[in-house]
C-alpha cells in the first residue's frame, strides 16, 4: 500500500507542475520563450489524475475504518469529519471546474481564461496543503508554509518541464533566461525557506531525525539540493558563454535540472508517507539506511550530534574537487555523461561526509514516552 501512496504523491506533484508550467507559459509573450508544443492530452491527463491520486490517503483510512463501520459509512465519515476528506472533496470540485473551463475555452486564446486557470490551480494546491503533515502539526502557519513550498516548486518544475521536453526550437533562449533565471532563484529561495520552516515544524531535532525513515529521506532531499544549485548556476550563468557556439543544445542542461527536480519530488513523496520523527531515537522507527551507515547500534532515547573526524574531512575535500570539475566540464563542453557522473560523485561524497561525522549517543538523553 505504501508504494501506491508514494507513486500517487509523485504523480500528483508532476501533474500540478505540468498544469502550472503550461498555464504560465501561455501568458509569456512569444518573443520571451522558445517554441513549445504541448498536446492538450497532457493537460487533461494531469487534470484527471489529481482527484484519483489524492484519493490514496482516503483509501488508507478506508482500509482501517471499513472493518468497523462498513464501506459507505466510512467514506462518508472521512469526507465529513477528517481534514484529508475535506481536502479531497475540495480538490475534486475545483478540478472538475477547471477541467470544464479548459474544455469550454479550448479554442480561445484569451489570457483572461489562463489567469482564471491559474487562480483555480492555486486553490487546488491550497486544498492539498490543507491535508498536509505541517497543517496537522502546525495549524494555520503550517498550512501556509506547506502551500508556499508546493506552489513555488510547481512553478519552477512546471516551467522547466515545458522548455526541456516540449520545446521545438531554441529561438529566444537568451530572452527566456533573462526572466526565468531570477524566477528560478526566487522559487529556490521560497522552497528553501519554507522547507526550513516545515522542518522546524515537523522534525523537532533535525540530526536525531535522520535515524527515522522520514528524517533520513528528508536529509537526502536536502543533499540533492547541493548539485541542483550548481546545475542552476550552469543553466543561468555559464550557459550564456555557450549560446553563441554552433550546435549547442541548451535543453540538454535544462533536462538535467528537470530530472534532478523530479528525483527530489520522488524523495519528497517517499518521506511524506512515513511517520514524522520524535526528538529522540525510537528503535521501532529506524531507517534501514542509517542502520547500514552507522557502525554502532541505535538505542531508544539516543540523540544525534556532529563529531568531526578525518574521514569526514576527506569526503568534504572530494566534494569540493568534484564541484570544481563539474564547472570545468560545463565550460569545456564535455560529453553529458561526464557532468552527470560528477554530480553523482559530489552528492555521494557530501552525503558520506555528513554521515561520517554523525554520531548517536546519550548526550541530551531523552526518556521515551508512549505516544497515543
C-alpha positions in Angstrom: 0.0 0.0 0.0 2.8 2.4 0.8 4.2 2.0 -2.7 0.8 3.1 -4.1 0.7 6.2 -1.9 4.3 7.1 -2.8 3.6 6.8 -6.5 0.3 8.7 -6.0 2.1 11.6 -4.3 4.8 11.7 -7.1 2.2 11.7 -9.9 0.3 14.5 -8.0 3.4 16.7 -7.9 4.2 16.1 -11.5 0.6 16.8 -12.6 0.4 20.1 -10.7 3.8 21.1 -12.2 2.7 20.2 -15.8 -0.5 22.3 -15.4 1.3 25.2 -13.7 4.0 25.3 -16.3 1.6 25.1 -19.2 -0.6 27.9 -17.9 2.3 30.2 -17.0 3.9 29.8 -20.4 0.6 30.8 -22.1 0.9 34.2 -20.5 4.5 34.7 -21.6 5.0 36.7 -24.9 6.3 34.6 -27.9 9.4 36.8 -28.0 10.4 35.8 -24.5 10.2 32.0 -24.8 11.3 29.2 -27.1 8.7 27.5 -29.3 6.7 25.0 -27.2 4.2 22.4 -28.4 2.3 20.7 -25.6 -0.7 18.4 -26.5 -3.9 19.0 -24.7 -3.8 15.3 -23.8 -1.1 16.2 -21.2 -3.4 18.8 -19.7 -6.4 16.5 -19.4 -4.2 13.6 -18.2 -2.8 15.8 -15.5 -6.2 17.2 -14.6 -8.0 13.8 -14.2 -5.0 12.3 -12.3 -5.4 14.8 -9.5 -8.7 13.6 -7.9 -7.5 10.0 -8.4 -4.1 10.2 -6.8 -5.4 12.4 -3.9 -7.8 9.6 -3.1 -4.9 7.4 -1.9 -4.7 8.7 1.7 -8.5 8.2 1.9 -8.0 4.6 0.7 -5.6 4.0 3.6 -8.2 5.3 6.1 -10.9 3.2 4.4 -8.9 0.1 4.9 -8.9 0.7 8.6 -12.5 2.1 9.2 -14.4 -0.2 6.8 -13.8 -3.2 9.1 -15.7 -1.3 11.9 -18.3 0.8 10.0 -18.6 -0.6 6.5 -17.5 1.0 3.2 -20.0 3.8 2.5 -20.5 4.9 6.1 -16.7 5.0 6.5 -16.3 7.1 3.3 -19.0 9.5 4.5 -17.3 9.7 7.8 -13.9 10.5 6.2 -15.3 13.1 3.9 -17.3 14.9 6.6 -15.1 14.5 9.7 -11.4 14.3 8.5 -9.1 17.0 7.2 -7.9 14.6 4.4 -11.6 14.1 3.4 -12.3 17.8 3.3 -9.2 18.3 1.3 -10.1 15.6 -1.3 -13.7 16.9 -1.7 -12.5 20.4 -2.3 -9.8 19.1 -4.7 -12.4 17.1 -6.7 -14.8 20.0 -7.0 -12.1 22.5 -8.1 -10.6 20.1 -10.6 -14.0 19.5 -12.2 -14.5 23.2 -12.5 -11.0 23.7 -14.0 -11.5 20.8 -16.4 -14.8 22.2 -17.6 -13.3 25.7 -18.1 -10.3 24.2 -20.1 -12.8 22.3 -22.3 -15.1 25.3 -22.9 -12.2 27.7 -23.8 -10.1 25.1 -25.6 -10.1 27.1 -28.9 -9.8 30.5 -27.4 -6.5 32.4 -26.8 -7.7 34.9 -24.2 -5.3 35.5 -21.3 -8.3 36.1 -19.1 -9.1 32.3 -19.1 -5.5 31.4 -18.4 -5.5 33.7 -15.3 -8.7 32.0 -14.1 -7.0 28.6 -14.7 -4.0 29.7 -12.5 -6.4 31.0 -9.8 -8.2 27.7 -9.6 -5.0 25.7 -9.8 -3.7 27.7 -6.9 -6.8 26.9 -4.9 -6.3 23.2 -5.7 -2.7 23.5 -4.3 -4.2 25.2 -1.2 -6.7 22.3 -0.8 -3.9 19.8 -1.0 -1.8 21.7 1.6 -4.8 21.6 3.9 -4.3 17.9 4.4 -0.5 18.1 5.0 1.6 17.0 8.0 2.5 20.6 8.5 -1.1 21.7 8.8 -1.9 18.9 11.2 1.1 19.7 13.4 1.5 23.4 13.0 -2.1 24.7 12.4 -2.6 27.7 10.1 1.1 28.6 9.9 2.0 25.0 8.9 -0.7 25.1 6.2 0.6 28.4 4.7 4.2 27.2 4.7 3.4 23.9 3.0 1.3 25.8 0.4 4.2 28.2 -0.4 6.5 25.1 -0.7 4.3 23.3 -3.1 3.3 26.4 -5.0 6.9 27.5 -5.6 8.1 24.0 -6.5 5.3 23.6 -9.1 6.1 26.9 -10.8 9.8 26.0 -11.0 9.4 22.4 -12.1 6.5 23.2 -14.4 8.3 25.8 -16.5 11.4 23.5 -16.7 9.3 20.6 -17.9 7.8 22.8 -20.6 11.1 24.1 -22.0 13.0 20.8 -21.5 10.7 18.2 -23.1 8.2 20.2 -25.2 10.4 22.7 -27.0 10.5 22.5 -30.8 13.3 25.2 -31.3 15.9 27.1 -29.2 14.9 30.5 -30.5 14.7 33.3 -27.9 16.6 31.2 -25.4 18.6 34.1 -24.1 15.4 36.2 -23.7 13.9 33.3 -21.9 16.8 33.1 -19.4 16.5 36.8 -18.6 13.2 36.2 -16.8 13.4 32.5 -15.9 16.8 32.7 -14.1 15.5 35.2 -11.5 12.2 33.2 -11.3 14.2 30.0 -10.5 16.2 31.8 -7.9 13.1 33.2 -6.2 11.4 29.8 -6.4 14.6 28.1 -4.9 14.6 30.7 -2.1 10.9 30.2 -1.4 11.4 26.4 -1.4 14.4 26.6 0.8 12.9 29.0 3.4 9.6 27.2 3.5 11.5 23.9 3.8 13.4 25.2 6.8 10.1 26.2 8.5 8.5 22.9 7.6 11.4 21.0 9.1 11.2 23.1 12.2 7.5 22.4 12.5 7.6 18.6 11.7 11.0 17.5 12.8 11.8 18.5 16.5 15.5 17.6 16.2 16.9 17.6 12.7 20.0 15.5 13.2 18.4 13.0 15.5 15.5 12.8 13.0 17.9 11.2 10.5 17.5 8.0 12.5 13.9 7.6 11.2 12.8 6.9 7.6 11.0 10.3 7.4 14.0 12.3 8.7 16.6 10.4 6.6 14.8 10.8 3.3 14.2 14.4 4.2 18.0 14.7 4.7 18.6 13.0 1.3 16.3 15.6 -0.3 18.4 18.4 1.2 21.6 16.7 0.0 20.2 16.6 -3.6 19.7 20.4 -3.4 23.5 20.8 -3.5 24.1 19.5 -7.1 20.9 21.3 -8.1 22.3 24.6 -7.0 25.3 24.2 -9.3 23.2 23.0 -12.2 21.0 26.1 -11.7 24.3 28.2 -11.8 25.3 26.4 -15.0 21.9 26.9 -16.7 21.6 30.6 -15.5 25.1 31.9 -15.8 27.6 29.6 -17.5 25.2 28.7 -20.3 25.4 32.3 -21.7 29.0 31.5 -22.6 27.8 28.6 -24.8 24.7 30.0 -26.5 26.7 31.7 -29.3 28.5 28.5 -30.2 27.1 26.4 -33.1 25.2 23.2 -32.5 24.8 23.9 -28.7 21.6 22.4 -27.3 20.6 24.2 -24.1 17.7 21.8 -23.4 20.2 19.1 -22.5 21.1 21.0 -19.4 17.6 22.0 -18.5 16.6 18.4 -18.8 19.3 17.5 -16.3 17.9 20.1 -13.9 14.4 18.9 -14.5 15.3 15.3 -13.9 17.0 16.2 -10.7 14.0 18.1 -9.6 11.7 15.2 -10.4 14.0 13.0 -8.3 13.7 15.4 -5.4 9.9 15.2 -5.9 10.1 11.4 -5.7 12.1 11.6 -2.5 9.5 14.1 -1.1 6.8 11.6 -1.9 8.7 8.8 -0.1 9.3 10.6 3.2 5.8 12.2 3.3 4.3 8.8 3.6 6.3 8.0 6.8 5.7 9.0 10.4 7.5 12.2 11.4 10.2 11.5 14.0 10.4 12.2 17.7 13.2 14.3 19.3 15.0 11.0 20.3 15.7 7.7 18.6 12.9 5.1 18.5 14.1 1.7 17.6 10.7 0.8 16.2 11.1 3.7 13.7 14.7 3.4 12.4 15.8 4.0 8.9 17.5 1.0 7.2 19.9 3.4 5.5 21.1 4.8 8.8 21.5 1.4 10.3 23.7 0.4 7.3 25.8 3.6 7.5 26.5 3.5 11.3 28.9 1.1 12.9 27.0 1.2 16.2 23.6 0.0 17.2 20.9 2.6 17.9 19.0 2.5 21.2 15.9 4.2 22.4 16.5 7.7 23.8 19.7 8.4 21.9 20.1 11.8 20.1 22.2 12.7 17.1 25.3 15.0 17.0 28.2 16.1 14.8 31.7 14.9 15.6 34.4 16.0 13.1 36.9 13.4 12.0 39.5 12.8 9.3 37.2 10.6 7.1 34.6 13.4 7.0 37.2 16.0 6.1 38.4 13.8 3.2 34.9 13.4 1.8 34.3 17.2 2.1 37.5 17.8 0.2 36.5 15.3 -2.5 33.1 17.1 -2.7 34.8 20.4 -3.4 37.1 18.8 -6.1 34.1 17.3 -7.9 32.3 20.7 -7.8 35.3 22.3 -9.5 35.5 19.5 -12.1 31.7 19.9 -12.8 32.1 23.6 -13.6 35.1 22.9 -15.8 33.3 20.1 -17.6 30.5 22.5 -18.5 32.8 25.3 -19.7 34.8 22.7 -21.8 31.5 21.2 -23.2 32.4 17.7 -22.1 30.0 14.9 -23.0 26.9 15.0 -20.9 27.8 11.7 -19.1 30.8 13.5 -17.5 28.9 16.2 -15.6 26.2 13.7 -14.7 28.8 11.4 -13.1 30.4 14.4 -11.4 27.0 15.5 -10.0 26.6 11.9 -8.7 30.1 11.9 -7.2 29.7 15.2 -5.4 26.4 14.2 -4.0 27.6 10.8 -2.7 30.8 12.4 -1.2 28.8 15.1 0.6 26.3 12.5 1.9 29.2 10.2 3.1 30.9 13.2 4.6 27.9 14.2 6.7 27.2 10.6 7.7 30.9 10.1 8.7 30.7 12.9 11.3 27.3 12.0 12.6 27.2 10.1 15.9 24.3 9.0 18.2 24.7 8.8 21.9 23.0 9.6 25.2 24.2 13.2 25.5 21.0 15.1 26.0 19.3 11.8 26.8 15.6 11.7 26.3 13.3 9.2 28.2 11.0 7.8 25.6 7.3 8.0 26.4 4.4 6.1 24.9 2.7 8.3 22.3 -1.0 7.9 21.9 
